[in-house]
Amino acid sequence: MRLRVDFGYDGTDFSGWAAQPGRRTVEEVLAGAWATILRAEPPKLTVAGRTDAGVHARGAVCHLDVDEPLLAALPGRSQRGPLEAAVTRLAGVLPADVVVHRVSAAPDGFDARFSATSRRYLYRIADSDATHDPLRRRDTVWLRHPLDLDAMNEASASLLGLRDFAAFCKKREGATTVRTLLAYEWTRDGDGVLLGTVRADAFCHSMVRALVGAAVPVGHGRRPVEWPAEVMTTAVRDPGVAVMPAHGLSLEEVTYPADSELAARAQEARNVRSL
């Protein structure tokens, strides 16, 4: 039986999502928790977004396949259903920096990674016009100089659409860097903190933090608003684009199509994209 798991985590003390020998990762911790409650080998987890070390998540999604008799045994003598029992049992064995919000039966054709239609990330920056709240230091980047919100929005809007984002990605052999950037905008929260919302059909390695790194120099007045778009046309990494610190970034939401379209979307997403 395939299960969908909706969860979140504080990425501060993790070496990212993907399991790595000798390192504490979200995948290893979550798979270990499932192994404990199912009394089985750690299951394979397929996640919608493989976050880097230090990146957080509120709206992460993964799936796993389990034997139904193991799932059915989770409630024990309680009156809870197996899926509700799974959430309760996981809460009892997971560390405080990982929380499973919901476990549900996945519809036919569901793949947490390939069925997704978009991922939405949030980046938090406290510049000199914002409150430097020490209680938010683990999820907010502090900058000393003020940022021009309007200039950053103008620069960010120029990157929208189906494009080759090689200039903002760490390339992997054989992988495409063509993505559809659906939204990229900046607002100020009530305490003055800049909130950068970035949404795309998918992201390549370090893409979100590099996109933020292209907007910040514009906000500081060190680069013109046309600069990020000019960088993108080169299709190569520009040393002027800093990959921003990981702790300011959080995966907020993953969206999926209607159940009847899940399998087709998964097949489409597996195709190598090109312009």
One Martini backbone bead per residue (centre of mass of N, CA, C, O) as a GRO file, in nm:
protein
  275
    1MET     BB    1   0.096   0.036   0.023
    2ARG     BB    2   0.049   0.371  -0.044
    3LEU     BB    3   0.194   0.658   0.119
    4ARG     BB    4   0.121   0.975   0.241
    5VAL     BB    5   0.352   1.235   0.366
    6ASP     BB    6   0.310   1.502   0.591
    7PHE     BB    7   0.580   1.740   0.664
    8GLY     BB    8   0.828   1.871   0.903
    9TYR     BB    9   1.133   2.087   0.956
   10ASP     BB   10   1.431   2.156   1.124
   11GLY     BB   11   1.742   2.203   0.949
   12THR     BB   12   1.984   2.280   1.134
   13ASP     BB   13   2.070   1.958   1.230
   14PHE     BB   14   2.095   1.895   0.920
   15SER     BB   15   2.225   1.725   0.613
   16GLY     BB   16   1.962   1.718   0.497
   17TRP     BB   17   1.779   1.479   0.340
   18ALA     BB   18   1.988   1.290   0.234
   19ALA     BB   19   2.139   1.011   0.280
   20GLN     BB   20   2.444   0.981   0.488
   21PRO     BB   21   2.725   0.875   0.594
   22GLY     BB   22   2.756   0.994   0.924
   23ARG     BB   23   2.478   1.156   0.894
   24ARG     BB   24   2.225   1.378   0.971
   25THR     BB   25   1.904   1.304   0.835
   26VAL     BB   26   1.583   1.311   0.741
   27GLU     BB   27   1.559   1.038   0.602
   28GLU     BB   28   1.685   0.865   0.828
   29VAL     BB   29   1.490   0.945   1.058
   30LEU     BB   30   1.217   0.875   0.920
   31ALA     BB   31   1.278   0.582   0.840
   32GLY     BB   32   1.343   0.488   1.131
   33ALA     BB   33   1.060   0.541   1.246
   34TRP     BB   34   0.910   0.343   1.064
   35ALA     BB   35   1.068   0.093   1.149
   36THR     BB   36   0.980   0.099   1.445
   37ILE     BB   37   0.659   0.086   1.412
   38LEU     BB   38   0.672  -0.171   1.201
   39ARG     BB   39   0.896  -0.374   1.245
   40ALA     BB   40   1.118  -0.298   1.015
   41GLU     BB   41   1.260  -0.202   0.755
   42PRO     BB   42   1.364   0.061   0.609
   43PRO     BB   43   1.212   0.260   0.404
   44LYS     BB   44   1.145   0.397   0.106
   45LEU     BB   45   1.185   0.741   0.026
   46THR     BB   46   0.985   0.980  -0.156
   47VAL     BB   47   1.055   1.313  -0.243
   48ALA     BB   48   0.974   1.636  -0.354
   49GLY     BB   49   1.225   1.774  -0.174
   50ARG     BB   50   1.581   1.810  -0.176
   51THR     BB   51   1.727   1.937   0.076
   52ASP     BB   52   1.957   2.117   0.220
   53ALA     BB   53   2.161   2.210   0.443
   54GLY     BB   54   1.949   2.399   0.672
   55VAL     BB   55   1.686   2.348   0.546
   56HIS     BB   56   1.348   2.391   0.559
   57ALA     BB   57   1.005   2.261   0.657
   58ARG     BB   58   0.637   2.261   0.627
   59GLY     BB   59   0.551   2.115   0.318
   60ALA     BB   60   0.629   1.824   0.306
   61VAL     BB   61   0.663   1.533   0.074
   62CYS     BB   62   0.601   1.176   0.087
   63HIS     BB   63   0.666   0.829   0.000
   64LEU     BB   64   0.545   0.489   0.075
   65ASP     BB   65   0.579   0.130   0.095
   66VAL     BB   66   0.349  -0.103   0.249
   67ASP     BB   67   0.246  -0.352   0.440
   68GLU     BB   68  -0.068  -0.398   0.546
   69PRO     BB   69  -0.027  -0.566   0.809
   70LEU     BB   70   0.161  -0.356   0.944
   71LEU     BB   71  -0.044  -0.126   0.946
   72ALA     BB   72  -0.282  -0.273   1.096
   73ALA     BB   73  -0.106  -0.300   1.377
   74LEU     BB   74  -0.079  -0.005   1.498
   75PRO     BB   75  -0.334   0.031   1.699
   76GLY     BB   76  -0.397  -0.221   1.838
   77ARG     BB   77  -0.633  -0.155   2.103
   78SER     BB   78  -0.728   0.074   1.960
   79GLN     BB   79  -0.970   0.287   1.774
   80ARG     BB   80  -0.780   0.354   1.567
   81GLY     BB   81  -0.662   0.406   1.280
   82PRO     BB   82  -0.378   0.341   1.104
   83LEU     BB   83  -0.314   0.638   1.016
   84GLU     BB   84  -0.351   0.774   1.289
   85ALA     BB   85  -0.151   0.590   1.439
   86ALA     BB   86   0.100   0.670   1.281
   87VAL     BB   87   0.120   0.960   1.382
   88THR     BB   88   0.140   0.893   1.685
   89ARG     BB   89   0.384   0.699   1.673
   90LEU     BB   90   0.584   0.895   1.541
   91ALA     BB   91   0.577   1.110   1.768
   92GLY     BB   92   0.716   0.904   1.979
   93VAL     BB   93   1.009   0.879   1.793
   94LEU     BB   94   1.056   1.155   1.712
   95PRO     BB   95   1.207   1.429   1.694
   96ALA     BB   96   1.142   1.770   1.743
   97ASP     BB   97   1.251   1.844   1.427
   98VAL     BB   98   1.008   1.636   1.354
   99VAL     BB   99   0.685   1.648   1.174
  100VAL     BB  100   0.388   1.469   1.140
  101HIS     BB  101   0.074   1.558   1.007
  102ARG     BB  102   0.022   1.326   0.774
  103VAL     BB  103  -0.150   1.017   0.686
  104SER     BB  104  -0.214   0.869   0.361
  105ALA     BB  105  -0.376   0.739   0.104
  106ALA     BB  106  -0.268   0.690  -0.200
  107PRO     BB  107  -0.334   0.744  -0.500
  108ASP     BB  108  -0.341   0.650  -0.798
  109GLY     BB  109  -0.022   0.746  -0.931
  110PHE     BB  110   0.137   0.839  -0.691
  111ASP     BB  111   0.415   1.083  -0.678
  112ALA     BB  112   0.584   1.295  -0.488
  113ARG     BB  113   0.772   1.396  -0.717
  114PHE     BB  114   0.636   1.359  -1.020
  115SER     BB  115   0.334   1.471  -0.952
  116ALA     BB  116   0.423   1.743  -0.917
  117THR     BB  117   0.355   2.096  -1.003
  118SER     BB  118   0.474   2.234  -0.729
  119ARG     BB  119   0.703   2.461  -0.554
  120ARG     BB  120   0.719   2.639  -0.235
  121TYR     BB  121   0.920   2.909  -0.130
  122LEU     BB  122   1.088   3.068   0.156
  123TYR     BB  123   1.252   3.389   0.215
  124ARG     BB  124   1.437   3.537   0.492
  125ILE     BB  125   1.492   3.898   0.551
  126ALA     BB  126   1.689   4.110   0.770
  127ASP     BB  127   1.725   4.427   0.763
  128SER     BB  128   1.765   4.750   0.883
  129ASP     BB  129   1.428   4.776   0.867
  130ALA     BB  130   1.429   4.532   1.059
  131THR     BB  131   1.376   4.290   1.284
  132HIS     BB  132   1.615   4.145   1.506
  133ASP     BB  133   1.520   3.832   1.590
  134PRO     BB  134   1.651   3.591   1.799
  135LEU     BB  135   1.406   3.379   1.760
  136ARG     BB  136   1.474   3.386   1.418
  137ARG     BB  137   1.781   3.297   1.352
  138ARG     BB  138   1.714   3.001   1.209
  139ASP     BB  139   1.514   3.157   0.958
  140THR     BB  140   1.698   3.430   0.936
  141VAL     BB  141   1.853   3.673   0.751
  142TRP     BB  142   2.112   3.904   0.820
  143LEU     BB  143   2.129   4.248   0.725
  144ARG     BB  144   2.273   4.576   0.733
  145HIS     BB  145   2.132   4.673   0.471
  146PRO     BB  146   1.910   4.814   0.282
  147LEU     BB  147   1.625   4.722   0.083
  148ASP     BB  148   1.482   4.732  -0.242
  149LEU     BB  149   1.180   4.614  -0.317
  150ASP     BB  150   1.113   4.714  -0.606
  151ALA     BB  151   1.376   4.624  -0.744
  152MET     BB  152   1.349   4.320  -0.677
  153ASN     BB  153   1.079   4.276  -0.827
  154GLU     BB  154   1.173   4.358  -1.108
  155ALA     BB  155   1.400   4.147  -1.132
  156SER     BB  156   1.230   3.888  -1.073
  157ALA     BB  157   1.016   3.912  -1.308
  158SER     BB  158   1.237   3.859  -1.544
  159LEU     BB  159   1.245   3.524  -1.470
  160LEU     BB  160   0.992   3.432  -1.577
  161GLY     BB  161   0.932   3.108  -1.684
  162LEU     BB  162   1.053   2.929  -1.948
  163ARG     BB  163   1.388   2.823  -1.859
  164ASP     BB  164   1.736   2.848  -1.835
  165PHE     BB  165   1.901   2.791  -1.503
  166ALA     BB  166   2.219   2.751  -1.511
  167ALA     BB  167   2.312   3.023  -1.361
  168PHE     BB  168   2.141   2.893  -1.081
  169CYS     BB  169   2.302   2.613  -1.094
  170LYS     BB  170   2.408   2.295  -1.000
  171LYS     BB  171   2.539   2.087  -1.203
  172ARG     BB  172   2.435   1.774  -1.353
  173GLU     BB  173   2.490   1.495  -1.500
  174GLY     BB  174   2.225   1.477  -1.736
  175ALA     BB  175   2.083   1.736  -1.633
  176THR     BB  176   1.841   1.962  -1.634
  177THR     BB  177   1.779   2.343  -1.626
  178VAL     BB  178   1.484   2.336  -1.700
  179ARG     BB  179   1.232   2.575  -1.601
  180THR     BB  180   0.928   2.691  -1.429
  181LEU     BB  181   0.871   3.013  -1.329
  182LEU     BB  182   0.580   3.121  -1.152
  183ALA     BB  183   0.717   3.271  -0.892
  184TYR     BB  184   0.863   3.608  -0.790
  185GLU     BB  185   0.846   3.766  -0.468
  186TRP     BB  186   0.828   4.070  -0.262
  187THR     BB  187   0.782   4.129   0.091
  188ARG     BB  188   0.655   4.278   0.392
  189ASP     BB  189   0.630   4.235   0.700
  190GLY     BB  190   0.527   4.365   0.999
  191ASP     BB  191   0.854   4.366   1.093
  192GLY     BB  192   1.012   4.406   0.794
  193VAL     BB  193   1.046   4.143   0.671
  194LEU     BB  194   1.165   3.974   0.404
  195LEU     BB  195   0.960   3.800   0.156
  196GLY     BB  196   1.045   3.524  -0.048
  197THR     BB  197   0.866   3.402  -0.329
  198VAL     BB  198   0.913   3.067  -0.471
  199ARG     BB  199   0.780   2.926  -0.782
  200ALA     BB  200   0.782   2.590  -0.924
  201ASP     BB  201   0.783   2.292  -1.077
  202ALA     BB  202   1.102   2.299  -1.029
  203PHE     BB  203   1.432   2.228  -0.886
  204CYS     BB  204   1.757   2.290  -0.866
  205HIS     BB  205   2.054   2.304  -0.738
  206SER     BB  206   2.049   2.607  -0.555
  207MET     BB  207   1.838   2.796  -0.700
  208VAL     BB  208   1.695   2.969  -0.487
  209ARG     BB  209   1.952   3.096  -0.351
  210ALA     BB  210   2.048   3.226  -0.622
  211LEU     BB  211   1.804   3.404  -0.680
  212VAL     BB  212   1.842   3.569  -0.424
  213GLY     BB  213   2.144   3.648  -0.492
  214ALA     BB  214   2.044   3.830  -0.739
  215ALA     BB  215   1.855   4.039  -0.576
  216VAL     BB  216   2.028   4.173  -0.352
  217PRO     BB  217   2.217   4.365  -0.519
  218VAL     BB  218   1.977   4.527  -0.621
  219GLY     BB  219   1.869   4.617  -0.338
  220HIS     BB  220   2.163   4.765  -0.282
  221GLY     BB  221   2.261   4.903  -0.571
  222ARG     BB  222   2.499   4.726  -0.726
  223ARG     BB  223   2.267   4.652  -0.930
  224PRO     BB  224   2.076   4.628  -1.186
  225VAL     BB  225   1.764   4.510  -1.275
  226GLU     BB  226   1.888   4.356  -1.539
  227TRP     BB  227   2.103   4.151  -1.436
  228PRO     BB  228   1.968   3.870  -1.389
  229ALA     BB  229   1.882   3.836  -1.691
  230GLU     BB  230   2.170   3.849  -1.804
  231VAL     BB  231   2.280   3.605  -1.656
  232MET     BB  232   2.084   3.390  -1.777
  233THR     BB  233   2.183   3.411  -2.082
  234THR     BB  234   2.466   3.262  -2.030
  235ALA     BB  235   2.437   2.970  -1.875
  236VAL     BB  236   2.634   3.059  -1.635
  237ARG     BB  237   2.805   3.094  -1.367
  238ASP     BB  238   2.812   3.375  -1.147
  239PRO     BB  239   3.019   3.523  -0.912
  240GLY     BB  240   2.795   3.750  -0.834
  241VAL     BB  241   2.628   3.498  -0.738
  242ALA     BB  242   2.507   3.430  -0.437
  243VAL     BB  243   2.467   3.176  -0.216
  244MET     BB  244   2.255   3.168   0.015
  245PRO     BB  245   2.171   3.096   0.309
  246ALA     BB  246   1.993   2.822   0.427
  247HIS     BB  247   1.821   2.924   0.689
  248GLY     BB  248   1.615   3.118   0.509
  249LEU     BB  249   1.488   2.843   0.405
  250SER     BB  250   1.153   2.718   0.294
  251LEU     BB  251   0.932   2.459   0.254
  252GLU     BB  252   0.580   2.516   0.208
  253GLU     BB  253   0.485   2.375  -0.081
  254VAL     BB  254   0.296   2.108  -0.244
  255THR     BB  255   0.160   2.034  -0.561
  256TYR     BB  256  -0.137   1.873  -0.709
  257PRO     BB  257  -0.331   1.712  -0.898
  258ALA     BB  258  -0.568   1.541  -0.985
  259ASP     BB  259  -0.604   1.211  -0.944
  260SER     BB  260  -0.648   1.153  -1.262
  261GLU     BB  261  -0.343   1.309  -1.320
  262LEU     BB  262  -0.095   1.178  -1.178
  263ALA     BB  263   0.032   0.978  -1.382
  264ALA     BB  264   0.073   1.180  -1.615
  265ARG     BB  265   0.254   1.375  -1.458
  266ALA     BB  266   0.481   1.173  -1.394
  267GLN     BB  267   0.556   1.121  -1.690
  268GLU     BB  268   0.617   1.412  -1.773
  269ALA     BB  269   0.845   1.468  -1.553
  270ARG     BB  270   1.048   1.244  -1.675
  271ASN     BB  271   1.097   1.425  -1.890
  272VAL     BB  272   1.317   1.597  -2.071
  273ARG     BB  273   1.377   1.923  -2.067
  274SER     BB  274   1.316   2.192  -2.307
  275LEU     BB  275   1.307   2.482  -2.520
   0.00000   0.00000   0.00000
